Amino acid sequence: MIKVAFFDTKEYDKASFERYEKPGDVEFKFLETKLTEDTAELANGCDAVCVFVNDTVNGTVIDKLYAGGTKMIALRCAGYNNVDVEHAYGKIHVAHVPAYSPYAVAEHTAALLLTSIRRIHKAYNRTRDFNFSLSGLTGFDLNGKTVGVVGTGKIGRIFINICRGFGMNVIAYDAFPAKDSDIEYVSLVELFERSDIISLHCPLTGETRHMINAEAIEKMKKGVVILNTSRGALIDAEALLAGIKARKVGAACLDVYEEEADIFFEDRSGHILNDELLSRLISMPNVIVTSHQAFLTEEALNNIAETTMKNIGSFFENDGICDNELCYRCGHIESCKKTRKERCF
């Protein structure tokens, strides 16, 4: 029987995964706590752990999981910047969900953009108080504006299609441009200089961390709108706040935040928020923050659960072979050169 410990579990996670639990075949252990160095031993005796974006899977945690008998770490997300994949190599196999619903994230990005520039959130709050004044609600057309898309994977390309539907001019930057596409690729500096709107759709790596910093913001147009539905640390939040206060950044729409791990996904309404930087960002009239919910659609949750369980099933039923394994063997973590017909280790 395969035993799986789920960390940082919410009710919507349980609803998605419970239909895959099979007594005598697959057994689930749902834990509300996040995976950390202090909680790793809760997985002792489990064959696999299932983790999310804000679980800590560093070298110490991996060693504790390995000592407790864990053979597989199954990410129920695409990003893996919170996992020390190199340290896991030779000990515990790691798999992720490379694509669950790119439409969910791309559409949420567009929703944030429209909400911000047309002041929908402000109008909603006003009319609930029977205030029907239009003062201060003037927005601008998307048609004819230039949007710079950083990262042209599945989500980025879907967002590009949405923007084209609005009649926007699209430019993009990607370290690995899509071949045979009609996307106009430019340098990152040119993208900063030309874009009215900048949307981030790239993974968090050593090269992309704080790619939006004070120097980058200085290169941007006055009044630029910045969107981030990828990873919080792509943006230096201090520099963003300074850019907003200097009236350089016209608006920011954030579904992620660098220090979100101990804040997002929980009800903090009855508490004083200790993160002063986030408090100041939220207090700005031209900032919209959502709590990492871009992925949260029924379609995405179903796809995440289905792919995660296929990853776990494939690993334990096919002698450790899983198509979605993140392998450090050849240095190509996602696009491993081997044919997936043998174990990574």
Contacts in CASP RR format, 6 or more apart in sequence:
PFRMAT RR
TARGET T0000
AUTHOR 0000-0000-0000
METHOD contacts of the structure
MODEL  1
MIKVAFFDTKEYDKASFERYEKPGDVEFKFLETKLTEDTAELANGCDAVC
VFVNDTVNGTVIDKLYAGGTKMIALRCAGYNNVDVEHAYGKIHVAHVPAY
SPYAVAEHTAALLLTSIRRIHKAYNRTRDFNFSLSGLTGFDLNGKTVGVV
GTGKIGRIFINICRGFGMNVIAYDAFPAKDSDIEYVSLVELFERSDIISL
HCPLTGETRHMINAEAIEKMKKGVVILNTSRGALIDAEALLAGIKARKVG
AACLDVYEEEADIFFEDRSGHILNDELLSRLISMPNVIVTSHQAFLTEEA
LNNIAETTMKNIGSFFENDGICDNELCYRCGHIESCKKTRKERCF
1 24 0 8 1.000
1 25 0 8 1.000
1 26 0 8 1.000
1 27 0 8 1.000
2 25 0 8 1.000
2 26 0 8 1.000
2 27 0 8 1.000
2 47 0 8 1.000
2 48 0 8 1.000
2 312 0 8 1.000
2 313 0 8 1.000
2 316 0 8 1.000
3 27 0 8 1.000
3 29 0 8 1.000
3 45 0 8 1.000
3 46 0 8 1.000
3 47 0 8 1.000
3 48 0 8 1.000
4 26 0 8 1.000
4 27 0 8 1.000
4 28 0 8 1.000
4 29 0 8 1.000
4 46 0 8 1.000
4 47 0 8 1.000
4 48 0 8 1.000
4 49 0 8 1.000
4 50 0 8 1.000
4 74 0 8 1.000
4 312 0 8 1.000
5 29 0 8 1.000
5 31 0 8 1.000
5 42 0 8 1.000
5 43 0 8 1.000
5 46 0 8 1.000
5 48 0 8 1.000
5 49 0 8 1.000
5 50 0 8 1.000
6 13 0 8 1.000
6 17 0 8 1.000
6 28 0 8 1.000
6 29 0 8 1.000
6 30 0 8 1.000
6 31 0 8 1.000
6 49 0 8 1.000
6 50 0 8 1.000
7 31 0 8 1.000
7 33 0 8 1.000
7 34 0 8 1.000
7 35 0 8 1.000
7 39 0 8 1.000
7 43 0 8 1.000
7 49 0 8 1.000
7 50 0 8 1.000
7 51 0 8 1.000
7 52 0 8 1.000
7 55 0 8 1.000
8 31 0 8 1.000
8 32 0 8 1.000
8 33 0 8 1.000
8 34 0 8 1.000
8 35 0 8 1.000
8 51 0 8 1.000
8 52 0 8 1.000
8 54 0 8 1.000
8 55 0 8 1.000
8 265 0 8 1.000
9 30 0 8 1.000
9 31 0 8 1.000
9 32 0 8 1.000
10 265 0 8 1.000
12 296 0 8 1.000
12 301 0 8 1.000
13 30 0 8 1.000
13 52 0 8 1.000
13 76 0 8 1.000
13 301 0 8 1.000
14 30 0 8 1.000
15 301 0 8 1.000
16 301 0 8 1.000
16 302 0 8 1.000
16 304 0 8 1.000
16 305 0 8 1.000
17 28 0 8 1.000
17 50 0 8 1.000
17 305 0 8 1.000
17 308 0 8 1.000
17 309 0 8 1.000
18 28 0 8 1.000
19 305 0 8 1.000
20 26 0 8 1.000
20 305 0 8 1.000
20 309 0 8 1.000
21 27 0 8 1.000
21 28 0 8 1.000
26 309 0 8 1.000
26 312 0 8 1.000
29 43 0 8 1.000
29 46 0 8 1.000
31 39 0 8 1.000
31 42 0 8 1.000
33 39 0 8 1.000
33 42 0 8 1.000
34 54 0 8 1.000
34 55 0 8 1.000
34 56 0 8 1.000
34 261 0 8 1.000
35 43 0 8 1.000
35 49 0 8 1.000
35 51 0 8 1.000
35 55 0 8 1.000
35 56 0 8 1.000
35 57 0 8 1.000
35 61 0 8 1.000
36 55 0 8 1.000
36 56 0 8 1.000
36 61 0 8 1.000
37 56 0 8 1.000
37 58 0 8 1.000
37 60 0 8 1.000
37 61 0 8 1.000
37 64 0 8 1.000
40 60 0 8 1.000
40 61 0 8 1.000
40 64 0 8 1.000
40 65 0 8 1.000
41 64 0 8 1.000
41 68 0 8 1.000
43 49 0 8 1.000
43 65 0 8 1.000
43 68 0 8 1.000
43 70 0 8 1.000
44 68 0 8 1.000
44 69 0 8 1.000
45 68 0 8 1.000
45 69 0 8 1.000
45 70 0 8 1.000
46 69 0 8 1.000
46 70 0 8 1.000
47 69 0 8 1.000
47 70 0 8 1.000
47 71 0 8 1.000
47 72 0 8 1.000
47 316 0 8 1.000
48 70 0 8 1.000
48 71 0 8 1.000
48 72 0 8 1.000
48 73 0 8 1.000
48 74 0 8 1.000
48 312 0 8 1.000
48 315 0 8 1.000
48 316 0 8 1.000
49 65 0 8 1.000
49 70 0 8 1.000
49 72 0 8 1.000
49 73 0 8 1.000
49 74 0 8 1.000
50 74 0 8 1.000
50 75 0 8 1.000
50 76 0 8 1.000
50 308 0 8 1.000
50 312 0 8 1.000
51 57 0 8 1.000
51 73 0 8 1.000
51 74 0 8 1.000
51 75 0 8 1.000
51 76 0 8 1.000
51 82 0 8 1.000
51 83 0 8 1.000
52 75 0 8 1.000
52 76 0 8 1.000
52 77 0 8 1.000
53 77 0 8 1.000
53 79 0 8 1.000
53 82 0 8 1.000
53 292 0 8 1.000
54 82 0 8 1.000
54 260 0 8 1.000
54 261 0 8 1.000
54 264 0 8 1.000
54 265 0 8 1.000
55 82 0 8 1.000
56 82 0 8 1.000
56 261 0 8 1.000
57 73 0 8 1.000
57 82 0 8 1.000
57 83 0 8 1.000
57 84 0 8 1.000
57 88 0 8 1.000
58 84 0 8 1.000
58 87 0 8 1.000
59 84 0 8 1.000
59 87 0 8 1.000
59 88 0 8 1.000
62 73 0 8 1.000
62 84 0 8 1.000
62 87 0 8 1.000
62 88 0 8 1.000
62 91 0 8 1.000
62 92 0 8 1.000
63 91 0 8 1.000
65 73 0 8 1.000
65 92 0 8 1.000
66 91 0 8 1.000
66 92 0 8 1.000
70 92 0 8 1.000
71 92 0 8 1.000
71 93 0 8 1.000
71 315 0 8 1.000
71 316 0 8 1.000
72 92 0 8 1.000
72 93 0 8 1.000
72 94 0 8 1.000
72 95 0 8 1.000
72 312 0 8 1.000
72 315 0 8 1.000
72 316 0 8 1.000
73 83 0 8 1.000
73 88 0 8 1.000
73 92 0 8 1.000
73 93 0 8 1.000
73 94 0 8 1.000
73 95 0 8 1.000
74 95 0 8 1.000
74 308 0 8 1.000
74 311 0 8 1.000
74 312 0 8 1.000
75 83 0 8 1.000
75 94 0 8 1.000
75 95 0 8 1.000
75 96 0 8 1.000
75 97 0 8 1.000
75 308 0 8 1.000
75 326 0 8 1.000
76 97 0 8 1.000
76 304 0 8 1.000
76 305 0 8 1.000
76 308 0 8 1.000
77 96 0 8 1.000
77 97 0 8 1.000
77 100 0 8 1.000
77 295 0 8 1.000
77 304 0 8 1.000
78 96 0 8 1.000
78 97 0 8 1.000
78 98 0 8 1.000
78 99 0 8 1.000
78 100 0 8 1.000
79 96 0 8 1.000
79 203 0 8 1.000
79 204 0 8 1.000
79 231 0 8 1.000
80 94 0 8 1.000
80 96 0 8 1.000
80 326 0 8 1.000
80 333 0 8 1.000
81 203 0 8 1.000
81 204 0 8 1.000
81 205 0 8 1.000
81 231 0 8 1.000
81 233 0 8 1.000
83 94 0 8 1.000
83 326 0 8 1.000
85 94 0 8 1.000
85 326 0 8 1.000
85 328 0 8 1.000
85 333 0 8 1.000
86 328 0 8 1.000
88 94 0 8 1.000
88 328 0 8 1.000
89 327 0 8 1.000
89 328 0 8 1.000
89 329 0 8 1.000
89 344 0 8 1.000
89 345 0 8 1.000
90 345 0 8 1.000
93 315 0 8 1.000
93 320 0 8 1.000
93 322 0 8 1.000
93 325 0 8 1.000
93 344 0 8 1.000
93 345 0 8 1.000
94 325 0 8 1.000
94 326 0 8 1.000
95 311 0 8 1.000
95 312 0 8 1.000
95 315 0 8 1.000
95 322 0 8 1.000
95 324 0 8 1.000
95 325 0 8 1.000
95 326 0 8 1.000
96 311 0 8 1.000
96 324 0 8 1.000
96 326 0 8 1.000
97 303 0 8 1.000
97 304 0 8 1.000
97 307 0 8 1.000
97 308 0 8 1.000
97 311 0 8 1.000
97 324 0 8 1.000
98 324 0 8 1.000
98 334 0 8 1.000
99 154 0 8 1.000
99 303 0 8 1.000
100 295 0 8 1.000
100 300 0 8 1.000
100 303 0 8 1.000
100 304 0 8 1.000
100 307 0 8 1.000
101 295 0 8 1.000
101 297 0 8 1.000
101 299 0 8 1.000
101 300 0 8 1.000
101 303 0 8 1.000
102 153 0 8 1.000
102 154 0 8 1.000
102 155 0 8 1.000
102 156 0 8 1.000
102 158 0 8 1.000
103 158 0 8 1.000
103 299 0 8 1.000
104 294 0 8 1.000
104 295 0 8 1.000
104 296 0 8 1.000
104 297 0 8 1.000
104 299 0 8 1.000
104 300 0 8 1.000
105 155 0 8 1.000
105 201 0 8 1.000
105 229 0 8 1.000
105 294 0 8 1.000
105 295 0 8 1.000
106 155 0 8 1.000
106 156 0 8 1.000
106 158 0 8 1.000
106 159 0 8 1.000
106 162 0 8 1.000
106 201 0 8 1.000
107 162 0 8 1.000
108 229 0 8 1.000
108 255 0 8 1.000
108 290 0 8 1.000
108 293 0 8 1.000
108 294 0 8 1.000
109 159 0 8 1.000
109 199 0 8 1.000
109 201 0 8 1.000
109 227 0 8 1.000
109 229 0 8 1.000
109 253 0 8 1.000
109 255 0 8 1.000
109 294 0 8 1.000
110 159 0 8 1.000
110 162 0 8 1.000
110 163 0 8 1.000
112 227 0 8 1.000
112 229 0 8 1.000
112 253 0 8 1.000
112 255 0 8 1.000
112 288 0 8 1.000
112 290 0 8 1.000
113 142 0 8 1.000
113 197 0 8 1.000
113 199 0 8 1.000
113 225 0 8 1.000
113 227 0 8 1.000
113 253 0 8 1.000
114 120 0 8 1.000
114 142 0 8 1.000
115 121 0 8 1.000
115 253 0 8 1.000
115 288 0 8 1.000
116 225 0 8 1.000
116 251 0 8 1.000
116 253 0 8 1.000
116 286 0 8 1.000
116 288 0 8 1.000
117 139 0 8 1.000
117 140 0 8 1.000
117 142 0 8 1.000
117 225 0 8 1.000
117 251 0 8 1.000
118 137 0 8 1.000
118 139 0 8 1.000
119 136 0 8 1.000
119 137 0 8 1.000
119 138 0 8 1.000
119 139 0 8 1.000
121 288 0 8 1.000
122 136 0 8 1.000
122 137 0 8 1.000
122 285 0 8 1.000
123 137 0 8 1.000
126 132 0 8 1.000
126 133 0 8 1.000
142 163 0 8 1.000
142 166 0 8 1.000
142 167 0 8 1.000
142 168 0 8 1.000
143 166 0 8 1.000
143 167 0 8 1.000
143 168 0 8 1.000
144 167 0 8 1.000
144 168 0 8 1.000
144 169 0 8 1.000
145 168 0 8 1.000
145 169 0 8 1.000
145 196 0 8 1.000
145 197 0 8 1.000
146 168 0 8 1.000
146 169 0 8 1.000
146 170 0 8 1.000
146 171 0 8 1.000
146 194 0 8 1.000
146 195 0 8 1.000
146 196 0 8 1.000
146 197 0 8 1.000
147 163 0 8 1.000
147 168 0 8 1.000
147 169 0 8 1.000
147 170 0 8 1.000
147 171 0 8 1.000
147 195 0 8 1.000
147 196 0 8 1.000
147 197 0 8 1.000
147 198 0 8 1.000
147 199 0 8 1.000
148 170 0 8 1.000
148 171 0 8 1.000
148 172 0 8 1.000
148 173 0 8 1.000
148 191 0 8 1.000
148 194 0 8 1.000
148 195 0 8 1.000
148 197 0 8 1.000
148 198 0 8 1.000
148 199 0 8 1.000
149 156 0 8 1.000
149 159 0 8 1.000
149 160 0 8 1.000
149 163 0 8 1.000
149 170 0 8 1.000
149 171 0 8 1.000
149 172 0 8 1.000
149 173 0 8 1.000
149 199 0 8 1.000
149 201 0 8 1.000
150 172 0 8 1.000
150 173 0 8 1.000
150 174 0 8 1.000
150 188 0 8 1.000
150 191 0 8 1.000
150 198 0 8 1.000
150 199 0 8 1.000
150 200 0 8 1.000
150 201 0 8 1.000
150 202 0 8 1.000
150 211 0 8 1.000
151 172 0 8 1.000
151 173 0 8 1.000
151 174 0 8 1.000
151 200 0 8 1.000
151 201 0 8 1.000
151 202 0 8 1.000
152 160 0 8 1.000
152 172 0 8 1.000
152 174 0 8 1.000
152 177 0 8 1.000
152 178 0 8 1.000
152 181 0 8 1.000
152 183 0 8 1.000
152 201 0 8 1.000
153 174 0 8 1.000
153 178 0 8 1.000
153 201 0 8 1.000
155 201 0 8 1.000
155 229 0 8 1.000
156 199 0 8 1.000
156 201 0 8 1.000
157 178 0 8 1.000
157 181 0 8 1.000
157 183 0 8 1.000
159 199 0 8 1.000
159 201 0 8 1.000
160 170 0 8 1.000
160 172 0 8 1.000
160 183 0 8 1.000
163 170 0 8 1.000
164 170 0 8 1.000
168 197 0 8 1.000
170 183 0 8 1.000
170 184 0 8 1.000
171 184 0 8 1.000
171 185 0 8 1.000
171 186 0 8 1.000
171 190 0 8 1.000
171 191 0 8 1.000
171 194 0 8 1.000
171 195 0 8 1.000
172 183 0 8 1.000
172 184 0 8 1.000
172 185 0 8 1.000
172 186 0 8 1.000
172 191 0 8 1.000
173 185 0 8 1.000
173 186 0 8 1.000
173 187 0 8 1.000
173 188 0 8 1.000
173 191 0 8 1.000
174 185 0 8 1.000
174 202 0 8 1.000
175 207 0 8 1.000
177 183 0 8 1.000
177 185 0 8 1.000
186 194 0 8 1.000
188 211 0 8 1.000
188 216 0 8 1.000
189 219 0 8 1.000
191 198 0 8 1.000
192 198 0 8 1.000
192 216 0 8 1.000
192 219 0 8 1.000
192 220 0 8 1.000
193 219 0 8 1.000
193 220 0 8 1.000
193 221 0 8 1.000
194 221 0 8 1.000
195 220 0 8 1.000
195 221 0 8 1.000
195 224 0 8 1.000
196 221 0 8 1.000
196 223 0 8 1.000
196 224 0 8 1.000
196 225 0 8 1.000
197 224 0 8 1.000
197 225 0 8 1.000
197 226 0 8 1.000
197 227 0 8 1.000
198 212 0 8 1.000
198 220 0 8 1.000
198 224 0 8 1.000
198 225 0 8 1.000
198 226 0 8 1.000
198 227 0 8 1.000
199 227 0 8 1.000
199 228 0 8 1.000
199 229 0 8 1.000
200 211 0 8 1.000
200 212 0 8 1.000
200 226 0 8 1.000
200 227 0 8 1.000
200 228 0 8 1.000
200 229 0 8 1.000
200 230 0 8 1.000
200 234 0 8 1.000
200 235 0 8 1.000
201 229 0 8 1.000
201 230 0 8 1.000
202 208 0 8 1.000
202 211 0 8 1.000
202 230 0 8 1.000
202 234 0 8 1.000
203 230 0 8 1.000
203 231 0 8 1.000
204 230 0 8 1.000
204 231 0 8 1.000
204 232 0 8 1.000
204 233 0 8 1.000
204 234 0 8 1.000
208 234 0 8 1.000
209 233 0 8 1.000
209 234 0 8 1.000
210 233 0 8 1.000
210 234 0 8 1.000
210 235 0 8 1.000
210 236 0 8 1.000
210 239 0 8 1.000
211 234 0 8 1.000
211 235 0 8 1.000
212 226 0 8 1.000
212 228 0 8 1.000
212 234 0 8 1.000
212 235 0 8 1.000
212 236 0 8 1.000
212 239 0 8 1.000
212 240 0 8 1.000
213 236 0 8 1.000
213 239 0 8 1.000
214 236 0 8 1.000
214 239 0 8 1.000
214 242 0 8 1.000
214 243 0 8 1.000
216 239 0 8 1.000
217 239 0 8 1.000
217 240 0 8 1.000
217 242 0 8 1.000
217 243 0 8 1.000
217 248 0 8 1.000
217 249 0 8 1.000
218 248 0 8 1.000
220 248 0 8 1.000
220 249 0 8 1.000
222 247 0 8 1.000
222 248 0 8 1.000
222 250 0 8 1.000
223 247 0 8 1.000
223 248 0 8 1.000
223 249 0 8 1.000
223 250 0 8 1.000
223 251 0 8 1.000
224 248 0 8 1.000
224 249 0 8 1.000
224 250 0 8 1.000
225 249 0 8 1.000
225 250 0 8 1.000
225 251 0 8 1.000
225 252 0 8 1.000
225 253 0 8 1.000
226 235 0 8 1.000
226 240 0 8 1.000
226 249 0 8 1.000
226 251 0 8 1.000
226 252 0 8 1.000
226 253 0 8 1.000
227 252 0 8 1.000
227 253 0 8 1.000
228 234 0 8 1.000
228 235 0 8 1.000
228 252 0 8 1.000
228 253 0 8 1.000
228 254 0 8 1.000
228 255 0 8 1.000
228 256 0 8 1.000
229 255 0 8 1.000
229 256 0 8 1.000
229 294 0 8 1.000
230 256 0 8 1.000
231 256 0 8 1.000
232 254 0 8 1.000
232 256 0 8 1.000
232 257 0 8 1.000
232 258 0 8 1.000
232 260 0 8 1.000
233 258 0 8 1.000
235 254 0 8 1.000
235 258 0 8 1.000
237 257 0 8 1.000
237 258 0 8 1.000
237 259 0 8 1.000
237 277 0 8 1.000
237 278 0 8 1.000
237 281 0 8 1.000
238 277 0 8 1.000
240 249 0 8 1.000
240 252 0 8 1.000
240 281 0 8 1.000
241 277 0 8 1.000
241 280 0 8 1.000
241 281 0 8 1.000
241 284 0 8 1.000
243 249 0 8 1.000
244 250 0 8 1.000
244 252 0 8 1.000
244 281 0 8 1.000
244 284 0 8 1.000
244 286 0 8 1.000
244 287 0 8 1.000
249 286 0 8 1.000
250 286 0 8 1.000
251 286 0 8 1.000
251 287 0 8 1.000
251 288 0 8 1.000
252 281 0 8 1.000
252 284 0 8 1.000
252 286 0 8 1.000
252 287 0 8 1.000
252 288 0 8 1.000
253 287 0 8 1.000
253 288 0 8 1.000
254 281 0 8 1.000
254 287 0 8 1.000
254 288 0 8 1.000
254 289 0 8 1.000
254 290 0 8 1.000
255 289 0 8 1.000
255 290 0 8 1.000
255 291 0 8 1.000
255 292 0 8 1.000
255 293 0 8 1.000
255 294 0 8 1.000
256 292 0 8 1.000
257 263 0 8 1.000
257 264 0 8 1.000
257 278 0 8 1.000
257 281 0 8 1.000
257 289 0 8 1.000
259 275 0 8 1.000
259 277 0 8 1.000
259 278 0 8 1.000
260 291 0 8 1.000
260 292 0 8 1.000
263 273 0 8 1.000
263 275 0 8 1.000
263 278 0 8 1.000
263 291 0 8 1.000
264 291 0 8 1.000
264 292 0 8 1.000
265 291 0 8 1.000
265 292 0 8 1.000
273 279 0 8 1.000
278 289 0 8 1.000
281 287 0 8 1.000
281 289 0 8 1.000
282 289 0 8 1.000
295 304 0 8 1.000
307 324 0 8 1.000
311 322 0 8 1.000
311 323 0 8 1.000
311 324 0 8 1.000
311 325 0 8 1.000
314 320 0 8 1.000
314 321 0 8 1.000
314 322 0 8 1.000
314 323 0 8 1.000
315 321 0 8 1.000
315 322 0 8 1.000
315 325 0 8 1.000
319 343 0 8 1.000
320 343 0 8 1.000
321 340 0 8 1.000
321 341 0 8 1.000
321 342 0 8 1.000
321 343 0 8 1.000
322 340 0 8 1.000
323 340 0 8 1.000
325 336 0 8 1.000
325 340 0 8 1.000
325 344 0 8 1.000
326 333 0 8 1.000
326 334 0 8 1.000
327 333 0 8 1.000
327 336 0 8 1.000
327 338 0 8 1.000
327 344 0 8 1.000
327 345 0 8 1.000
328 344 0 8 1.000
329 336 0 8 1.000
329 338 0 8 1.000
329 344 0 8 1.000
329 345 0 8 1.000
330 336 0 8 1.000
330 337 0 8 1.000
330 338 0 8 1.000
336 344 0 8 1.000
338 344 0 8 1.000
END
